[in-house]
Amino acid sequence: MFTIRQATIDDCKIINELAWKIFPETYKEILTKEQSDYMMEWMYSLESLERQMTVEKQVFLLAYKEQQFVGYVSIEQQDTDLFHLQKIYVLPAMQGTGCGKYLFSNAVAHIKSVHPSPCTMELNVNRYNRALKFYEHMGMKKVREGDFPIGKGYYMNDYIMAIDI
Protein backbone atom coordinates (compact mmCIF):
# COMPACT_ATOMS: atom_id res chain seq x y z
CA MET A 1 0.00 0.00 0.00
CA PHE A 2 2.82 2.42 0.91
CA THR A 3 6.37 2.72 -0.33
CA ILE A 4 9.27 4.28 1.49
CA ARG A 5 12.60 5.75 0.52
CA GLN A 6 15.38 7.62 2.24
CA ALA A 7 15.27 11.34 1.61
CA THR A 8 18.21 13.31 0.25
CA ILE A 9 19.06 17.01 0.42
CA ASP A 10 17.09 17.38 -2.81
CA ASP A 11 13.94 16.32 -0.90
CA CYS A 12 14.02 19.17 1.64
CA LYS A 13 11.37 21.04 -0.37
CA ILE A 14 9.08 17.98 -0.32
CA ILE A 15 9.46 17.65 3.46
CA ASN A 16 8.86 21.39 3.88
CA GLU A 17 5.67 21.21 1.79
CA LEU A 18 4.40 18.17 3.69
CA ALA A 19 5.16 19.87 7.01
CA TRP A 20 3.11 22.93 6.05
CA LYS A 21 0.13 20.63 5.36
CA ILE A 22 0.58 18.57 8.53
CA PHE A 23 2.22 20.49 11.40
CA PRO A 24 -0.15 23.49 11.73
CA GLU A 25 -3.18 21.17 11.50
CA THR A 26 -1.74 18.77 14.08
CA TYR A 27 -1.06 21.48 16.63
CA LYS A 28 -3.86 23.97 15.95
CA GLU A 29 -5.58 23.18 19.27
CA ILE A 30 -2.34 22.94 21.26
CA LEU A 31 -0.13 25.81 20.08
CA THR A 32 -0.81 29.43 19.24
CA LYS A 33 -0.44 30.34 15.58
CA GLU A 34 2.63 32.41 16.51
CA GLN A 35 4.33 29.44 18.19
CA SER A 36 3.38 27.12 15.33
CA ASP A 37 4.82 29.57 12.78
CA TYR A 38 7.99 29.93 14.86
CA MET A 39 8.40 26.16 15.10
CA MET A 40 7.79 25.72 11.39
CA GLU A 41 10.65 28.10 10.62
CA TRP A 42 12.84 26.57 13.34
CA MET A 43 12.32 22.95 12.22
CA TYR A 44 11.16 23.06 8.62
CA SER A 45 12.82 25.90 6.76
CA LEU A 46 14.90 24.56 3.88
CA GLU A 47 18.06 25.65 5.70
CA SER A 48 17.01 23.89 8.91
CA LEU A 49 16.14 20.66 7.09
CA GLU A 50 19.46 20.70 5.26
CA ARG A 51 21.32 21.25 8.57
CA GLN A 52 19.38 18.40 10.18
CA MET A 53 20.43 16.06 7.37
CA THR A 54 24.06 17.13 7.05
CA VAL A 55 25.23 18.41 10.44
CA GLU A 56 22.92 16.53 12.82
CA LYS A 57 22.98 13.42 10.57
CA GLN A 58 19.24 12.86 10.85
CA VAL A 59 17.95 10.24 8.45
CA PHE A 60 14.61 11.16 6.87
CA LEU A 61 12.36 8.52 5.35
CA LEU A 62 9.55 9.55 3.01
CA ALA A 63 6.38 7.48 2.62
CA TYR A 64 4.40 7.68 -0.55
CA LYS A 65 1.39 6.09 -2.11
CA GLU A 66 0.54 6.17 -5.80
CA GLN A 67 3.28 8.71 -6.59
CA GLN A 68 2.13 11.10 -3.82
CA PHE A 69 4.18 11.75 -0.69
CA VAL A 70 2.01 11.20 2.37
CA GLY A 71 4.33 11.33 5.39
CA TYR A 72 7.84 11.32 6.80
CA VAL A 73 9.89 10.23 9.76
CA SER A 74 13.36 11.25 10.91
CA ILE A 75 15.78 9.42 13.17
CA GLU A 76 18.95 10.66 14.84
CA GLN A 77 21.55 8.61 16.68
CA GLN A 78 22.25 10.43 19.94
CA ASP A 79 24.53 8.00 21.74
CA THR A 80 26.05 4.57 21.21
CA ASP A 81 22.83 2.73 22.04
CA LEU A 82 20.32 5.59 21.87
CA PHE A 83 18.35 6.81 18.88
CA HIS A 84 15.77 9.59 18.82
CA LEU A 85 12.76 9.54 16.56
CA GLN A 86 12.76 13.28 15.88
CA LYS A 87 9.71 13.53 13.65
CA ILE A 88 6.90 11.31 12.43
CA TYR A 89 4.04 12.96 10.58
CA VAL A 90 1.33 11.83 8.17
CA LEU A 91 -1.00 13.94 6.04
CA PRO A 92 -4.31 14.44 7.90
CA ALA A 93 -6.25 12.66 5.14
CA MET A 94 -3.95 9.62 5.49
CA GLN A 95 -4.18 9.29 9.27
CA GLY A 96 -5.84 6.06 10.32
CA THR A 97 -4.73 4.25 7.14
CA GLY A 98 -1.69 2.50 8.64
CA CYS A 99 0.78 5.01 7.26
CA GLY A 100 1.99 6.07 10.73
CA LYS A 101 2.54 2.45 11.73
CA TYR A 102 4.38 1.89 8.43
CA LEU A 103 6.67 4.88 9.08
CA PHE A 104 7.28 3.84 12.68
CA SER A 105 8.12 0.26 11.65
CA ASN A 106 10.49 1.51 8.95
CA ALA A 107 12.22 3.79 11.46
CA VAL A 108 12.79 0.78 13.73
CA ALA A 109 13.99 -1.31 10.76
CA HIS A 110 16.43 1.45 9.77
CA ILE A 111 17.83 1.60 13.30
CA LYS A 112 18.23 -2.19 13.37
CA SER A 113 20.03 -2.06 10.01
CA VAL A 114 22.64 0.41 11.28
CA HIS A 115 22.76 -0.87 14.89
CA PRO A 116 21.99 -4.60 15.06
CA SER A 117 22.67 -4.89 18.79
CA PRO A 118 20.01 -3.94 21.36
CA CYS A 119 19.35 -0.22 21.76
CA THR A 120 16.66 2.25 22.74
CA MET A 121 14.59 4.58 20.62
CA GLU A 122 13.10 7.63 22.31
CA LEU A 123 10.81 10.40 21.13
CA ASN A 124 9.28 13.57 22.48
CA VAL A 125 5.53 14.01 22.21
CA ASN A 126 3.51 17.00 23.35
CA ARG A 127 1.60 16.03 26.49
CA TYR A 128 -1.67 17.09 24.82
CA ASN A 129 -1.06 15.47 21.43
CA ARG A 130 -3.54 12.73 20.58
CA ALA A 131 -0.65 10.82 18.97
CA LEU A 132 0.31 9.78 22.50
CA LYS A 133 -2.12 6.85 22.21
CA PHE A 134 -0.54 5.84 18.88
CA TYR A 135 2.92 5.66 20.46
CA GLU A 136 1.58 3.62 23.38
CA HIS A 137 -0.08 1.29 20.85
CA MET A 138 3.31 0.91 19.14
CA GLY A 139 4.80 -0.28 22.45
CA MET A 140 6.39 2.91 23.72
CA LYS A 141 6.28 3.85 27.39
CA LYS A 142 6.50 7.25 29.08
CA VAL A 143 9.89 7.45 30.81
CA ARG A 144 10.01 11.12 31.81
CA GLU A 145 8.60 14.53 30.98
CA GLY A 146 9.84 18.06 30.69
CA ASP A 147 9.29 21.59 29.52
CA PHE A 148 12.00 22.36 26.99
CA PRO A 149 12.78 25.95 25.96
CA ILE A 150 13.00 26.38 22.19
CA GLY A 151 13.52 30.14 21.95
CA LYS A 152 11.45 33.33 21.91
CA GLY A 153 9.91 32.32 25.27
CA TYR A 154 8.33 29.17 23.81
CA TYR A 155 8.50 25.72 25.35
CA MET A 156 7.83 22.20 24.20
CA ASN A 157 5.78 20.56 26.96
CA ASP A 158 6.58 16.93 26.28
CA TYR A 159 6.59 13.39 27.49
CA ILE A 160 9.68 11.45 26.52
CA MET A 161 8.70 7.97 25.47
CA ALA A 162 10.98 5.02 24.86
CA ILE A 163 11.05 1.54 23.40
CA ASP A 164 13.82 -1.03 23.48
CA ILE A 165 14.65 -2.45 20.06
Helices and strands as residue ranges (DSSP letters): E 3-6, G 9-11, H 12-27, H 33-44, H 46-54, E 59-65, E 68-79, E 82-90, G 92-94, H 99-114, E 120-126, H 131-137, E 141-151, E 154-164
